[in-house]
Each structure stands twice: as C-alpha cells, then as structure tokens.
Amino acid sequence: MKQYYLRVLLLSVLSFAGTTETFAQFTLQGEVRPRAEFRNGFKSPNTLATDPAFFVEQRSRLYAGYKAEKMAFRLTLQDVRIWGGANQIYKNDDPALFNVYEAWGEYFFTPQFSVRAGRQALDYDNARFLGDLDWAQQGRSHDAALFLYKAPSGFQAHFGAAYNQSVAFEPGKLSGTYYDLANARAGGNYKTMQYLWLHQENDVMKASLLVHNDGRQTLDTSGVNFRQTYGLYAERKLGGLNLTGELYYQGGKNAGGQTISAYLAAFDATFKTALTPLTVGVDYLSGTDATDTKDRAFNPLYGTNHKFYGFMDYFYVGNGHQNKGLADFYVKTKFKLGKKAVLLGQLHQFNAAATVTRPAGDGSLEELSSSLGQEIDLVFNLALTEGVSLQGGYSQLFSSASMDALKGTTSAGGNQWAWLMFTIKPTLFSSAH
C-alpha cells in the first residue's frame, strides 16, 4: 500500500510538471519534524505509582500542489512514527502511520467560486471549533465536499458536507448504511456533517458566522443523533488595542441521545507595553452538574484544542474531565530575543464551570473548590534559516484536589512537561509558467 501511494505521487509530479496550461504552478515541498518529549504529569497528574515517560515522535511529509486558472490539486503523504517503534532490520512497521493526509481537487467555475472535493484539512478563524490540529504529528483532515466563494470586497462563504461509511472493500457494500467504526460507535467520528461559514474582513475588523450540524450513529442500528453548533467570531483593532470575542451555542442530541444545551464564551484583549505585547483573556465552556437532566457540557469538537487550554492538554484533547466544563483565565506575552528568536510565556488559572464533588466517608458527596490548578507554559522559537526552525518548551502544572477528583488520581505533585522539536520544511521544486 505504501508503494502505491508513492507511485501515485510520482506520477502526479511528472504529469503536472510537464503541463503547458497558462498561469499554472506546481510546487513540491518536504517536511521532517522530530519532537522529543519528557512527560511527568502530562494530561493527568502524576502519582507515586507512575514514572516519567520520554520518547521521540517524528512526522515526515511530502506536499504536492498544483494551481491553474480553472483547477487546483493537493496531495500530502505522511509517515508518523516513534523512534524505535520498528526493528532496524524489518519487513513490517505496523506501529507507524503511513497515510494520505490530504488528497483533493478543486474546480473554479469563476475566479471567485469553486468546488473542492476529497480529503482536506478544515481550519477556520482561530481554529477554536474547526482546526487542522497541526501540533499533533498526524494532524486532522476530513473527507468532504466544499463549495467556496470569495468576493473582492473581503466577503467569503464556505459550505461543506460529508457522509462517512466503513466499508471493508468495494463492491462488498450491498445494503445498509450503519457506520460500524469503533470511533463512531464510541461517539467520536461523525457519520454525516454539514456546515456554513460566512466571513467578512477589512483593515480593522474580522467577523465570522458558523453554523455546523453533525450526526452521530446511534449505538444500535436505529438511526443518527444530530447536534447543532452556532458560532460568532470577531476581531477588532482599536488603535494599539486588539480585541477578540467568541460566542458558541450547542443544541440537539449527543451520541447517547441526551438533549444538549451548552455554550462557549471567550474574550481577550492584546495591548502593547513598554517591553512586550500583553494578552489577557478568559475562555468559559459550560459544564454539566450532577443534577442536570440535559448535557450542558460544551464540546469544541474539531478544534485545535492544544492551542487554547494550556499546553499540557488536561482539557478537551481526547482527555475527559467528567464534563464539568472549564473557566480558563489567562495572561500571555512574548519577548523578542534578537532577530530570529522569540520566547512565549503564558499563565493559566483553571476552574471548573460546574460543581465538583467527591464521595465523603458517610456516603454523601463532598463539594470541592472550583479551582483545578494553575499552569505556566514557556515556548522558545528560533528560526535557523529559511525552512529550518528549532522549538522547545517547558510547562508546569500545579494541580488541586478538585483536579484529582476529576481525573481519578492522587497527585504526587510536580507535574512537568518538556519538549524539543526540530523542523526542516524545504521547497523541493517550484515551477510557474
């Protein structure tokens, strides 16, 4: 199968490199991105029974892109592996991932209006709800059809739709549409999805409206439960002040058929100081109390959540905290260290949005503090040369008894995470004619 993907890419390169269509451009890029990680309380508080983890994970990609007057094409192949996951002399490396991350074609009805179909990354606004998840080595992409419109005035409109099935082979699928994928049965992957994104921007403002509908296969074969998400996003410049605001509401049914009524509200302000820009803000994601009959926990479904709620991924990164929601109060800044280096720093105060309890000795429930802890994140970026960069980070999380209750742990204290990532992303070939 891997040899097949490589043959497809090579044939694509030869075909498009030899085209004579006017205003056509072909580009070929590579990427190698190994990242070493030390984890000692990452995602969940460490305990006396756990030892620190250390490993190196590498992503290697080959990007092929083609753009002409009436069509565009993109193919991205990737290999994701842990160093040492396969023997040095081997005929099988199953623990590694080799797949097609992107494979889409686009046709332009007019210079402003087009249709794109295939496997593609969906990344909108600040990636709060729809993001490409680039921090994760494997990323996130969708099998979808997408209509795109972009006016000279700065207005954009996207309408996308997807319908997923798990078919072992074709033509073996002769009846039924039950989505028999383990992730789908667990409430993960959607069976069907539709969304509309409207966007307007100018020199001082950006604003977007998102309407998203996703359907999850029920655990039996009876049908699909649909969830709707409505979102507003806006950025505004006021002199030296940059403001960002977001508001989302979720309704419909969750994978288990429970009625949803949840929301997200976020606001931040960035202003310049004598030394560095400073951002202060809050993210609030509603949560579910034990007495609630509805699902009131907002789910930022397909967002790049690592970007928002602390880099140690305690919340919303495939990592539950009992649907208690989150209130994240933060301060962020960055310092220039010469022409090519930047140091980023941020401080988070995490609180639960819903009531946190734990069993008491008499069989009742003891109510705990809403404070879940504090996190400090530091990231160093160094641009070595064009297409080559070095990044490193250190994070420390001070967890509380409430965090232990949500994670089901007894913390030994001192939760740390450190990482170092080396990225080489050269342009191997570029041709325009």
C-alpha positions, 0 to 999 in steps of 0.5 A: 500500500505504501508503494502505491501511494508513492507511485501515485505521487510520482506520477502526479509530479511528472504529469503536472510538471510537464503541463503547458496550461497558462498561469499554472504552478506546481510546487513540491515541498518536504517536511521532517519534524522530530519532537522529543518529549519528557512527560511527568504529569502530562494530561493527568497528574502524576502519582507515586505509582507512575514514572516519567515517560520520554520518547521521540515522535517524528512526522515526515511529509511530502506536499504536492500542489498544483494551481491553474486558472480553472483547477487546483490539486493537493496531495500530502503523504505522511509517515508518523512514527516513534523512534524505535517503534520498528526493528532496524532490520524489518519487513513490517512497521505496523506501529507507524502511520503511513497515510494520505493526509490530504488528497483533493481537487478543486474546480473554479467555475469563476475566479471567485467560486469553486468546488473542492472535493476529497480529503482536506484539512478544515481550519477556520478563524482561530481554529477554536471549533474547526482546526487542522490540529497541526501540533499533533504529528498526524494532524486532522483532515476530513473527507468532504465536499466544499463549495467556496466563494470569495468576493473582492470586497473581503466577503467569503462563504464556505459550505461543506458536507460529508457522509462517512461509511466503513466499508471493508472493500468495494463492491462488498457494500450491498445494503445498509448504511450503519457506520460500524467504526469503533470511533463512531460507535464510541461517539467520536467520528461523525457519520454525516456533517454539514456546515456554513461559514460566512466571513467578512474582513477589512483593515480593522475588523474580522467577523465570522458566522458558523453554523455546523450540524453533525450526526452521530450513529446511534449505538444500535442500528436505529438511526443518527443523533444530530447536534447543532453548533452556532458560532460568532467570531470577531476581531477588532483593532482599536488603535494599539488595542486588539480585541477578540470575542467568541460566542458558541451555542450547542443544541440537539442530541449527543451520541447517547441521545441526551438533549444538549444545551451548552455554550462557549464564551471567550474574550481577550484583549492584546495591548502593547507595553513598554517591553512586550505585547500583553494578552489577557483573556478568559475562555468559559465552556459550560459544564454539566452538574450532577443534577442536570437532566440535559448535557450542558457540557460544551464540546469544541469538537474539531478544534485545535484544542492544544492551542487554547487550554494550556499546553499540557492538554488536561482539557478537551484533547481526547482527555475527559474531565467528567464534563464539568466544563472549564473557566480558563483565565489567562495572561500571555506575552512574548519577548523578542530575543534578537532577530530570529528568536522569540520566547512565549510565556503564558499563565493559566488559572483553571476552574471548573464551570460546574460543581465538583464533588467527591464521595465523603466517608458517610456516603454523601458527596463532598463539594470541592473548590472550583479551582483545578490548578494553575499552569505556566507554559514557556515556548522558545522559537528560533528560526535557523534559516529559511525552512529550518526552525528549532522549538522547545518548551517547558510547562508546569502544572500545579494541580488541586484536589478538585483536579484529582477528583476529576481525573481519578488520581492522587497527585504526587505533585510536580507535574512537568512537561518538556519538549524539543522539536526540530523542523526542516520544511524545504521547497523541493521544486517550484515551477510557474509558467 
